[in-house]
Amino acid sequence: MTTTQPFESFETVDLRDAELVRNPFEAFARIRERAPLARGTVPGVEPFWIATRYEDVRTVLADPRFVNDAATVPGACPAHRTEQVWRARGLPPECEKYLRAGVFDADGAEHRRLRGLVHPSFTAGAVGRLRPGIERLAEEHARALRDHADADGAVDLIARFAYPLPVAVICELLGIPEPDRPQWRVWSSYLGRGAGPGLDDALRAMVAAARELIDRRRAEPDDGLVSRLAAAEGGALDPIETVSLVLNLIVAGHETTATLIGNGTAALLAHPEQLARLRADPGLLPAAVDELMRWCGPTLGALPRYATEDVRLAGTLVRKGEAVMPILAGANHDPRVFAEPERLDLGRATAPHHEVHLGFGYGAHRCLGAVLAHEEAVAAFGALLRCYPGLALAVAPAEVRRGPNPVAWHLAELPVRLGAPMS
């Protein structure tokens, strides 16, 4: 049976509600059981649907009747929710075109064209060739933690490890000069926070720096991906698209990976039996990363998708042009799919016939850098386990501070004690 009750009559969920920000997995679980489709709201943004059950989320992510760009809905001009979000956050109008021209908003042939230009650098084979360098960087950054620790051996793992490592990796891949990397990390942090003072200036600076880097790499090419994009400009890419791809890759290439490393470390330290299991069997690391992506993944909600025609979803008629945000945190904790979803089980992904988590998305828009992010997380957790057998939280789990972004699950900081050095 398909309901046609008015959109306004459905349960309304304020995505900035304090309880949802504090514990989104429990909050979305309650919503998921009450209403598979609900009405999501964010200040400054027109209401939209949110889907919280695994099958519905996967449908929205993969069904070609849902698109990323509202402008591609035939015969309609629905409001673009992502644009509204950026405007509400203080996006400079002149920067909007760069965020809209990237691979994330594109659909169909345009998406395949843009993705095809960068995908070869993120295949399993390409990432496999990067593995020794990633492992070396992880080991170096892990060992350097002791240089930043206070007299009690405490250090903020987010600022000193979770972010610097993926920044180093993505900048190395792109060909960003080492002296420029700290500044890119600072700029990107404004986008990770989602709003607040400095966001507009950071975006303007990022656009200008990306343009300068592209021009520099055209004149002085190296082996990095930016050089290949610069060479394609004027042919396969126009100047706005080139800048957009560089921004997309830099921000997406480290922000979510850093969050996964922080979230995952906090989860392991709060579950000593699982941490002991991993220490006893480091071969579990790849499966552990997948379970951490499911259990405390960095992205709570994916970009809204727009129905190109009337679509039945969760027994509800979603009208042409209406937006649906897939809630990954709801899908990845759906008991219809995952047994005891609230339980962290690092061996879950090794079980026969296990369901695949949706932390990296699904379908044509599945995360471009999923293989790279997975490899970085394996290297990061492995280096921490080797270097610091006594690693422990320096505060109670409930005291770990979270960031305010309603569609991201990230730590503002993670104070840890390194313990005695490895023998």
C-alpha positions in Angstrom: 0.0 0.0 0.0 1.3 3.5 -0.9 0.4 6.4 1.2 -0.3 9.8 -0.4 -0.8 11.8 2.8 0.6 15.4 2.6 4.3 15.8 3.1 3.6 18.2 6.0 1.8 15.5 8.0 4.9 13.3 8.4 7.0 13.3 11.5 9.4 16.2 11.5 13.1 15.7 12.5 15.2 18.8 13.3 18.7 17.6 12.1 20.3 20.1 14.5 18.5 18.8 17.5 20.9 18.5 20.5 20.1 14.9 21.2 20.5 13.9 17.6 23.9 15.6 17.4 24.9 14.0 20.7 24.0 10.4 19.8 22.8 10.2 16.2 22.9 6.4 16.0 20.3 6.0 18.9 18.3 9.0 17.7 18.0 7.7 14.1 17.2 4.2 15.4 14.1 5.6 17.1 13.1 7.5 14.0 13.7 4.5 11.8 11.3 2.3 13.8 8.6 5.0 14.0 8.8 6.3 10.5 10.8 4.8 7.6 10.4 8.2 5.9 10.3 11.4 7.9 10.5 15.1 7.2 13.9 16.6 7.8 14.6 20.2 8.5 17.7 22.4 8.7 17.5 26.2 9.3 17.6 28.0 5.9 16.8 24.9 3.9 13.4 23.8 2.5 12.2 20.6 4.2 13.1 17.2 2.6 12.5 13.5 3.1 15.0 11.5 5.2 15.2 7.7 4.6 16.6 5.7 7.5 16.1 2.0 6.7 18.8 0.0 4.9 16.8 -1.1 1.8 15.3 2.4 1.3 18.7 4.1 1.7 20.3 1.7 -0.8 17.4 2.4 -3.2 17.9 6.1 -3.0 21.7 5.8 -3.5 21.5 3.4 -6.5 18.1 3.8 -8.3 18.6 6.0 -11.4 15.3 7.6 -10.8 17.1 9.6 -8.0 19.7 12.2 -9.1 22.2 14.4 -7.3 21.6 17.6 -9.2 18.2 19.1 -8.9 18.6 20.8 -12.2 18.5 17.5 -14.0 15.0 16.7 -12.9 13.0 16.8 -16.2 10.6 19.6 -16.5 11.0 20.9 -13.0 13.2 23.3 -11.0 13.2 22.1 -7.5 15.2 23.9 -4.8 18.7 22.5 -4.6 19.1 21.6 -0.9 22.9 21.5 -1.0 23.0 25.1 -2.3 20.6 26.2 0.4 22.8 24.6 3.0 25.9 26.3 1.8 24.2 29.7 1.7 22.9 29.2 5.2 26.5 28.4 6.3 27.8 31.6 4.7 29.1 30.4 1.4 30.5 33.3 -0.7 28.3 33.6 -3.8 31.3 33.7 -6.1 32.5 30.3 -4.8 29.2 28.5 -5.4 30.0 27.6 -9.0 33.1 25.7 -7.9 31.3 23.6 -5.4 28.5 22.9 -7.9 30.8 21.9 -10.8 32.4 18.9 -9.1 32.0 15.2 -9.4 29.7 15.0 -6.4 26.8 16.9 -8.0 27.1 15.5 -11.5 24.8 12.8 -12.9 24.8 10.4 -15.8 27.3 11.1 -18.6 28.7 14.2 -16.9 29.4 12.2 -13.7 31.1 9.5 -15.7 33.2 12.0 -17.6 34.5 13.8 -14.4 34.9 10.6 -12.4 36.7 8.9 -15.3 39.4 11.7 -15.2 40.4 10.9 -11.6 39.3 7.3 -11.0 42.5 5.7 -12.3 44.4 7.2 -9.3 42.0 5.6 -6.8 41.7 2.0 -8.1 42.7 -1.0 -6.0 45.9 -1.3 -8.1 46.9 2.3 -7.8 46.3 2.3 -4.1 48.2 -0.9 -3.7 51.2 0.8 -5.2 50.8 3.6 -2.7 50.6 1.2 0.3 54.3 1.2 1.3 54.3 5.0 1.4 51.0 5.1 3.3 52.4 2.7 5.9 55.6 4.7 6.2 53.7 7.9 6.8 51.4 6.2 9.3 54.5 4.9 11.3 56.2 8.3 11.2 53.1 10.2 12.3 52.4 7.7 15.1 55.9 7.8 16.4 55.8 11.6 16.3 52.9 11.7 18.8 55.3 11.4 21.7 57.0 14.6 20.7 53.7 16.4 21.2 52.6 14.8 24.4 52.4 16.7 27.7 54.2 15.6 30.9 51.5 13.1 31.6 51.9 11.5 28.2 48.5 13.0 27.0 48.0 14.2 23.4 45.1 15.2 21.2 45.0 12.3 18.6 42.8 14.3 16.3 45.1 17.3 15.8 48.3 15.4 16.0 47.5 12.2 14.1 44.0 11.6 12.6 44.2 14.8 10.5 47.9 15.1 9.6 48.2 11.6 8.2 45.4 11.7 5.5 46.4 15.3 4.7 49.9 14.1 4.0 48.6 11.2 1.8 46.2 13.1 -0.3 48.6 16.0 -0.8 51.3 13.6 -1.9 48.9 12.0 -4.4 47.8 15.3 -5.8 51.2 16.9 -5.9 50.7 19.7 -3.4 54.1 21.1 -2.2 54.8 20.1 1.4 55.1 23.7 2.7 51.6 24.4 1.5 50.0 21.4 3.2 49.4 22.8 6.7 47.5 25.7 5.2 45.2 23.4 3.2 44.5 21.5 6.4 43.4 24.8 8.1 41.2 25.9 5.3 39.6 22.5 5.0 38.8 22.4 8.7 36.3 25.2 8.2 34.3 23.0 5.7 34.5 20.1 8.2 32.9 22.3 10.9 30.2 23.2 8.5 29.7 26.8 9.5 31.0 29.6 11.6 33.4 32.6 11.3 36.1 32.2 8.8 34.3 29.8 6.4 33.8 32.5 3.7 37.4 33.6 3.8 38.6 30.0 3.8 36.6 29.1 0.7 37.8 32.2 -1.2 41.4 31.4 -0.2 41.0 27.7 -1.3 39.7 28.7 -4.7 42.5 31.1 -5.3 45.1 28.6 -4.1 43.7 25.8 -6.2 43.8 28.1 -9.3 47.4 29.0 -8.5 48.4 25.4 -8.0 46.8 24.3 -11.3 48.6 27.0 -13.2 51.9 26.1 -11.5 51.5 22.5 -12.3 50.8 23.3 -16.0 54.1 25.2 -16.1 56.0 22.7 -13.9 54.3 19.3 -14.1 55.2 16.5 -11.7 53.7 13.0 -11.2 50.8 14.2 -9.1 47.1 14.1 -10.1 46.8 17.9 -10.2 49.4 17.9 -13.1 47.2 15.5 -15.0 44.1 17.6 -14.4 46.0 20.8 -15.5 47.0 19.1 -18.7 43.3 18.2 -19.4 42.1 21.8 -18.8 41.0 23.4 -22.1 40.0 20.0 -23.5 38.2 17.5 -21.2 37.9 20.1 -18.4 37.0 23.8 -18.3 38.8 26.0 -15.7 35.9 25.9 -13.2 35.7 22.1 -13.3 39.5 21.8 -12.7 39.3 24.0 -9.6 36.3 22.1 -8.4 37.9 18.7 -8.8 41.0 19.9 -6.9 38.8 21.2 -4.0 36.7 18.1 -4.0 39.7 15.8 -3.9 41.6 17.7 -1.2 38.6 18.1 1.2 37.0 14.7 0.6 40.4 13.1 0.4 41.2 13.7 4.1 38.2 15.0 6.0 36.2 11.8 6.2 39.3 9.6 6.6 40.5 11.7 9.5 37.1 11.4 11.1 37.1 7.6 10.7 40.5 7.4 12.3 39.4 9.5 15.2 36.0 7.8 15.6 37.5 4.4 15.2 40.2 5.0 17.8 37.7 6.3 20.3 35.5 3.2 19.7 38.3 0.8 20.2 39.5 2.4 23.4 35.9 2.3 24.7 35.6 -1.4 23.9 38.7 -3.0 25.5 37.6 -6.6 24.6 37.5 -5.6 20.9 40.8 -3.8 21.1 42.4 -6.9 22.7 41.0 -9.0 20.0 42.6 -6.8 17.3 45.9 -6.7 19.1 45.9 -10.5 19.3 45.1 -10.8 15.6 46.3 -7.8 13.5 45.1 -9.7 10.4 41.6 -8.6 11.5 42.4 -5.0 10.6 40.7 -4.8 7.2 37.5 -6.3 8.6 37.8 -4.1 11.6 37.9 -1.0 9.4 34.7 -2.1 7.7 33.0 -2.7 11.0 34.1 0.7 12.3 32.8 2.3 9.1 29.4 0.7 9.9 29.4 1.3 13.6 30.7 4.9 13.8 31.3 6.0 10.2 32.0 9.7 9.6 29.0 10.5 7.3 25.6 10.4 8.9 23.7 11.6 5.9 24.6 11.5 2.2 23.9 14.3 -0.2 20.1 14.7 -1.0 18.8 12.9 -4.1 16.0 14.2 -6.2 13.2 12.1 -7.7 13.0 12.4 -11.5 9.5 11.0 -11.4 7.0 9.9 -8.8 8.6 7.0 -6.9 7.2 4.7 -4.3 9.6 4.5 -1.4 8.9 2.8 2.0 5.2 2.7 1.1 5.1 6.5 0.5 4.8 8.3 -2.8 7.8 10.6 -3.3 6.7 13.2 -5.8 8.8 14.2 -8.8 11.4 16.9 -7.8 11.2 16.1 -4.1 14.5 15.6 -2.2 15.4 12.6 -0.1 18.5 12.5 2.1 19.8 8.9 2.7 20.7 8.5 6.4 23.7 6.2 6.4 23.7 6.0 10.2 20.2 4.7 10.2 20.9 2.1 7.4 24.1 0.8 9.0 22.3 0.1 12.3 19.2 -1.4 10.8 18.4 -4.6 12.7 16.5 -5.9 9.6 20.0 -6.3 8.1 22.6 -6.4 10.8 22.2 -8.7 13.8 22.6 -6.8 17.1 23.6 -3.6 15.2 24.5 -1.7 18.3 27.2 -4.3 19.1 30.7 -3.5 17.9 32.0 -6.8 16.4 35.4 -6.4 14.6 34.9 -9.8 12.9 31.4 -9.1 11.5 32.7 -8.5 8.0 34.4 -11.9 8.0 31.1 -13.8 8.6 29.6 -15.7 5.7 26.9 -13.8 3.8 27.3 -10.6 5.8 25.6 -7.5 4.5 27.8 -4.8 3.2 27.7 -1.5 5.1 26.8 1.7 3.3 29.4 3.9 4.9 31.1 4.5 1.6 27.7 4.9 -0.2 26.4 2.6 -2.9 25.9 2.6 -6.7 27.4 4.9 -9.2 28.3 7.6 -6.6 30.0 5.2 -4.2 32.9 7.1 -2.6 35.6 7.6 -5.2 38.3 7.3 -2.5 36.9 4.3 -0.6 39.8 2.0 -1.4 42.3 4.7 -0.4 40.4 5.6 2.8 40.2 2.0 3.8 44.0 1.5 3.2 44.8 4.6 5.2 42.7 3.5 8.1 44.3 0.0 8.2 47.7 1.6 8.2 46.7 4.2 10.9 45.2 1.7 13.3 48.1 -0.7 12.7 50.7 1.9 13.5 48.9 3.0 16.7 48.6 -0.6 17.9 52.3 -1.3 17.2 53.7 1.9 18.7 51.5 2.3 21.8 50.5 -1.0 23.5 49.2 1.1 26.4 47.2 3.6 24.5 44.2 4.7 26.5 41.6 7.5 26.7 42.7 10.5 28.8 39.1 11.4 29.6 35.9 9.4 30.2 34.2 8.3 26.9 31.2 10.6 27.7 33.6 13.6 27.9 34.9 13.2 24.4 33.6 16.4 22.5 31.8 16.1 19.2 31.6 18.6 16.4 28.2 20.3 15.6 27.8 19.3 11.9 24.4 17.5 11.7 25.4 15.3 8.8 28.9 14.3 10.0 29.9 12.4 13.1 33.3 13.8 14.1 35.3 14.5 17.2 36.4 18.0 18.1 39.3 16.4 19.9 40.4 13.0 21.3 42.7 13.3 24.4 44.6 10.0 24.8 47.5 8.8 26.9 50.2 7.1 25.0 51.4 4.9 27.9 54.8 3.2 28.0 56.7 3.1 24.8 56.9 -0.1 22.8 59.8 -2.4 23.8 
